[in-house]
Amino acid sequence: MMLFATSGRTDRVSEVIARRIKKQISDGRLTAGHKLPAERDMARQYKTSRVSVREAYRSLEELGLLRIRRGAEGGAFIAQFDHEPVRRSLSLVLGLGKTSHNEVTEARMLLEPSIARLAAVRAQPEDIAKLELVLVQEEEEVRRPAADSGTTAGRFHRAIADCARNVPLVVLMNALADLTAESVSSLDAKIRTRHRRKNCEYHRQIFEAIRAHDGDKAYMLMVRHVGDIQDRVGRTIKTSSAQNRLCGPAAAPKRARAGRAASDGRRN
């Protein structure tokens, strides 16, 4: 029995194969662990080359929809649902696009308060327990002397997105968290720790609002929190940039000229 019917469309055969597999996954006809036909069998069904089938399988593997195993027991298997590849791709696109601090701030202000409101409305007891665990770990980490707080950075915001129970929002939130973490990583460790301690104060208030299922309060607290942290990080980045310009190569000629002038003055 053929797994797919042949297509009369003019698309590349590999794209047709990939699209049909994705459709069957979304329809629930192909589930995690299901083994797809071998390349030669799929090529025979589509009356095409094994190269086209291999391209289709590889494209689905890159999306995280397939797992390709080698060896006698190998083959192409439907993967367990995982949005990490999508998040990594989105983070990469945003990073390569040189997304500015202002753009990240605007996106966070539009997205995160609404996520916090949804989290307050939809969070189940197990979600709240997980969120509290993340918060307690973060609070314990920032209380340690000279703690850099790298272990828990961003986890609280990601956990709030999980509470919202909306996959697209989770992916977007994680991509924004990656960008924010990248910006903050360039800051001095002491500055990062100071920021994290301030963040924890907001996190505790937001958590209490979510636990109380108070969507409006969670929304307003997140507006203040995102505005505060982005403003503080933005000011620090500007200060660091200004200091780097003063200490950079462009400053050297001025110092050299000043030195020559002083030397000339002594000779005169």
C-alpha positions in Angstrom: 0.0 0.0 0.0 1.3 3.5 -0.9 1.8 5.9 2.0 1.3 8.9 -0.3 -0.5 9.6 -3.5 1.6 11.1 -6.3 1.2 14.8 -6.8 0.3 16.6 -10.0 1.8 19.9 -8.7 4.9 21.4 -10.3 6.7 21.7 -6.9 10.0 19.9 -6.4 9.3 16.3 -5.5 11.3 16.6 -2.3 9.1 19.5 -1.2 5.9 17.5 -2.0 7.1 14.6 0.1 8.1 16.8 3.0 4.7 18.6 2.9 2.8 15.4 2.8 4.7 14.0 5.8 4.1 17.3 7.8 0.4 17.1 6.9 0.1 13.5 8.2 2.0 14.5 11.4 -0.4 17.5 12.0 -3.4 15.2 11.3 -2.2 12.7 13.8 -1.8 9.9 11.2 2.0 9.8 11.9 3.0 9.9 15.5 6.3 9.9 17.4 8.3 6.7 16.8 6.6 5.8 13.5 9.2 4.6 11.0 8.9 6.0 7.5 9.6 3.9 4.4 13.2 3.4 3.3 14.5 5.9 0.8 14.4 3.3 -2.1 10.8 2.4 -1.2 9.6 6.0 -1.0 11.4 6.7 -4.3 9.6 3.8 -5.9 6.2 5.1 -4.7 6.9 8.6 -6.0 8.6 7.4 -9.2 11.5 9.6 -8.3 15.1 9.3 -7.3 16.4 8.5 -3.8 18.1 11.9 -3.8 14.7 13.6 -3.7 13.6 11.5 -0.8 16.8 12.1 1.0 16.4 15.8 0.6 12.9 15.6 2.0 14.0 13.6 5.0 16.9 15.9 5.7 14.7 19.0 5.5 12.3 17.4 8.0 15.2 16.4 10.3 16.4 20.1 10.3 13.0 21.1 11.5 13.1 18.6 14.3 10.3 16.5 12.9 12.4 13.4 12.0 15.2 11.5 13.6 17.5 9.7 11.2 19.2 6.7 12.7 22.1 4.8 11.0 22.8 1.1 11.0 20.8 -2.1 10.6 18.0 -0.9 12.9 18.1 2.6 11.5 15.8 4.6 9.3 13.7 7.8 9.4 11.5 8.0 12.5 8.9 10.6 13.4 10.4 12.6 16.3 8.8 13.6 19.6 7.4 17.1 19.3 10.0 19.6 20.2 10.0 23.3 19.3 13.7 23.8 20.2 14.9 23.8 16.5 12.3 26.5 15.7 13.5 28.5 18.7 17.1 28.2 17.7 16.3 29.2 14.1 14.3 32.2 15.2 17.1 33.3 17.6 19.7 32.9 14.9 17.6 35.0 12.4 17.1 37.8 15.0 20.7 37.7 16.0 22.0 37.8 12.4 19.6 40.6 11.8 21.5 42.7 14.4 18.3 43.3 16.3 18.7 46.5 18.3 18.1 46.9 22.0 15.2 49.2 21.3 13.6 46.6 19.0 14.0 43.9 21.7 12.4 46.3 24.3 9.5 47.0 22.0 8.9 43.3 21.3 9.1 42.4 25.0 6.7 45.2 26.0 4.2 44.0 23.4 4.6 40.3 24.2 5.5 39.6 27.8 2.8 41.4 29.7 0.1 39.6 27.7 1.9 36.3 28.4 1.9 37.1 32.1 -1.8 37.7 32.0 -2.5 34.4 30.2 -0.3 32.6 32.7 -2.3 34.0 35.6 -5.5 32.9 33.9 -4.4 29.4 32.7 -1.7 28.3 35.2 -2.5 24.9 36.7 -1.2 23.8 40.2 1.7 22.0 38.6 2.6 25.1 36.5 2.6 27.3 39.6 4.8 24.7 41.5 7.3 24.7 38.7 7.3 28.5 38.5 7.9 28.8 42.3 10.8 26.3 42.1 12.5 28.4 39.4 11.9 31.6 41.5 13.3 30.0 44.7 16.4 28.8 42.9 17.0 32.2 41.4 16.6 33.9 44.8 19.0 31.5 46.4 21.5 32.0 43.6 21.6 35.8 43.8 22.0 35.7 47.6 25.3 33.9 47.2 28.4 36.1 47.5 29.7 37.3 44.1 27.1 35.1 42.3 26.9 35.6 38.6 23.4 34.1 38.4 24.2 32.5 35.1 22.4 29.2 35.9 18.9 30.6 36.3 19.1 33.6 33.9 16.0 33.9 31.8 14.4 30.7 33.3 11.6 32.6 35.2 10.4 34.3 32.0 10.5 31.1 30.1 8.6 29.3 32.9 5.9 32.0 32.7 5.5 31.4 29.0 5.0 27.7 29.8 2.2 28.6 32.2 0.4 30.4 29.3 0.1 27.1 27.5 0.5 28.6 24.1 3.2 27.1 21.9 3.8 30.0 19.5 4.1 32.4 22.5 6.6 30.0 24.2 8.8 29.9 21.0 8.7 33.7 20.7 9.4 34.2 24.4 12.3 31.9 24.3 13.8 33.6 21.3 13.5 37.0 22.9 15.0 35.6 26.1 18.0 34.3 24.1 18.5 37.8 22.6 18.2 39.5 26.0 20.7 37.0 27.6 23.2 37.7 24.8 23.0 41.5 25.4 23.3 41.0 29.2 26.2 38.6 28.9 28.4 41.5 27.6 28.0 43.4 30.9 30.3 43.2 33.9 29.6 40.4 36.3 28.9 42.7 39.2 26.5 44.7 37.1 24.7 41.6 36.0 24.3 40.4 39.6 22.9 43.8 40.6 20.4 43.6 37.8 19.4 40.1 38.8 18.8 41.1 42.4 16.4 43.8 41.2 14.8 41.4 38.8 14.1 38.9 41.6 12.1 41.6 43.5 9.8 41.9 40.4 9.7 38.2 39.9 8.4 37.5 43.4 5.6 40.1 42.9 4.7 38.7 39.5 4.7 35.1 40.8 2.3 36.1 43.6 -0.1 37.7 41.1 0.0 34.5 38.9 -0.6 32.3 41.9 -3.6 34.5 42.8 -4.8 34.2 39.2 -4.9 38.0 39.0 -4.3 38.6 35.3 -4.5 42.4 35.4 -2.0 42.7 38.2 0.4 40.2 36.5 0.1 42.3 33.3 0.9 45.6 35.0 3.7 44.2 37.0 5.3 42.7 33.9 5.0 46.1 32.1 6.9 47.8 34.9 9.4 44.9 35.1 10.3 44.8 31.4 10.4 48.6 31.2 12.7 48.7 34.2 15.2 46.0 33.2 15.4 47.1 29.5 16.0 50.7 30.7 18.7 49.7 33.1 20.4 47.4 30.6 20.1 50.1 27.9 21.8 52.7 30.0 24.6 50.3 31.0 25.2 49.4 27.3 25.4 53.0 26.3 27.8 53.8 29.1 30.0 50.8 28.2 29.9 51.9 24.5 30.9 55.4 25.4 33.8 54.2 27.5 35.0 51.9 24.7 35.0 54.8 22.3 37.1 56.8 24.7 39.5 54.0 25.1 39.5 52.8 21.6 41.9 53.3 18.7 40.3 56.7 17.8 41.5 58.1 21.1 45.1 57.2 20.5 46.0 59.9 18.0 44.6 62.6 20.3 46.8 61.3 23.1 49.8 61.2 20.8 49.2 64.7 19.6 48.8 65.9 23.2 52.1 64.2 24.0 53.9 65.8 21.0 52.5 69.2 21.9 53.7 68.9 25.5 57.2 67.8 24.3 57.3 70.8 21.9 56.4 73.1 24.7 59.3 71.8 26.9 61.7 72.2 24.0 60.5 75.8 23.5 
